[in-house]
Amino acid sequence: MNKYRRKATQWQQQDNEEKQMNKKEFIKVRCTLEEKQRIKAKAESTGRKFSEYCREILLNGEVVAVPKMTDNEKEAIAVLHRTGMYYVQVSNLIRIKDESWVPITKNLSICAKEAFKRFFDPHFRIGDDIYKVLNLPRYDRKV
């Protein structure tokens, strides 16, 4: 576990220091309470902090908002992540010329197909057999 808790590299430390040190200046803007609330609401809808949102608007004129992931998208990504982990094992089977990789790959492709259906259709429910094959617990919401 210690190998994952290494000290940050020099360029990472410099980036963090620059981000913290550069934001010492203030810009004051006069507005009404209603205008401030509207700006805060827009900042929250984009998933940004108030100061981040204001800075982005002032510098670029627009804010690109990335929508939060829904429960079905999170579930699909978890299944796809686990499927990807099994593909690493399949590549090892191919390397040692073990022919059992063919049916495993077929099953994994079915799992991935089910995950993509779940990703794009919130009413689609991934079957329990997929969770058993991938050895994943079920955390999704009820449909």
N, C-alpha and C positions, 0 to 999 in steps of 0.2 A: 504493500500500500504506500510505502514511503516514496516510491518512484513517481507517483502521481502528485505528490505534494512538494515538488521541487520549487526552488526559488525562481521567480519570474525572470525572464531574460532581460537584458539591458534595454532593448528597444521597447519592450512592454512596460518597463518601469518608467521610461521617459514619456511614453504616451500617457500613462496614468498621471504622472506629475504635471504634464502640460495641461491636461484637462482640469486638474484641480487648481493649478496656479493661475491659469489665464482668466478665470472668471472672477475678477475682483472689481470690475467697473459696474456702475449702475446707470440705468436709463430710467428716468421718471417720466411717466405719462399721466396726464390728468384725464379722468373719465368719470362717468357717473357710476353709481353702484350697480345699476341695471346693465350697463355696458360691461363692467367687470365680470358680472355673473354670466353674461352671454359668452364672453371670451373663455371663462373657466369651463363652461359647459362644452364648448367646442374643443378645448384642450382635452377634457376627459373623454369625449367621444372619439378622439384620435388615439387615445391611450398614451398621451404624453403629459409630462409635468407642465404646469402653467408657464414657468420661465422658458422651458424648452420650446413650447408651442409659440410663445411670443417671439423668441429669437428666430425661429424658423420662418415665421410669417414676415418678420422685418427683413430678413436677409434674402429670402427666396420668393416671397410673395405668395407662397402656397405651402401646404403641409400634406405630405403623402401619408395617409393613414393605412396601416396594415390591420385588417380586422382580426379580432381574437379568434382563436381556433374553437370550434364547437366540440361538443362531447363526441360526436360521431367521427369527426376528423382526428381527434386525439386517439380514439380507439383504433381507427384504421392505421394510423401511423405506428402505434404500438405493435400491431400485427405485422406490418411491413418491416419494421425494425427487427423483430424476431425472425421473420422469414429471411431477411438478409444475413442474419447471423448463421442460419443453417446453410445458406449458400456457400459460406466459407468452408464449412465441413464438406460440402459436396465437391468443392474444388480440390480438397485434400484427397477425396476418394478418386477423383479423376487422375490426380497426379500419381497415385499408387496403382492405377489401372484396375480398380475394383468396379465391377459392372453394376453394383447395387445403386450407383448414383442415378441411373435412369428413372426408376420408379420414385425415388426420393424427389427428384427434380419435378416430376409430374405432380406430385402431391404439393410441393411448394408453390408451383404455378397456380394450382387451384386455390391455395391459401391467399396468394397475392391477388388473385381475381376477386375473391370474396371481400378482401380489404378495400379494393378500389370501388366495389359496389357500395360498401358502407360509407366510404369517403364522400361519394357523390349523391347518395340517397339516404337521408336521415331516418327513413322508415325501414330501411333494410337492416336486418339483424344477422350478424355473423353466427353461424351454427356452433353448438358446443363441441362438435367433433373437431372443428378447426382449432379451438382452444386446447383441446386434448393433444392434438398432433404437435402443436407448437409449445406445449407445456406452459401456457399462460393462464393467469387467473382472470376471471371476468369482472371488469369494473364498470361496464357501460351502463348507461341509464336505461330505464324501461321505456319501451316504445309503445 
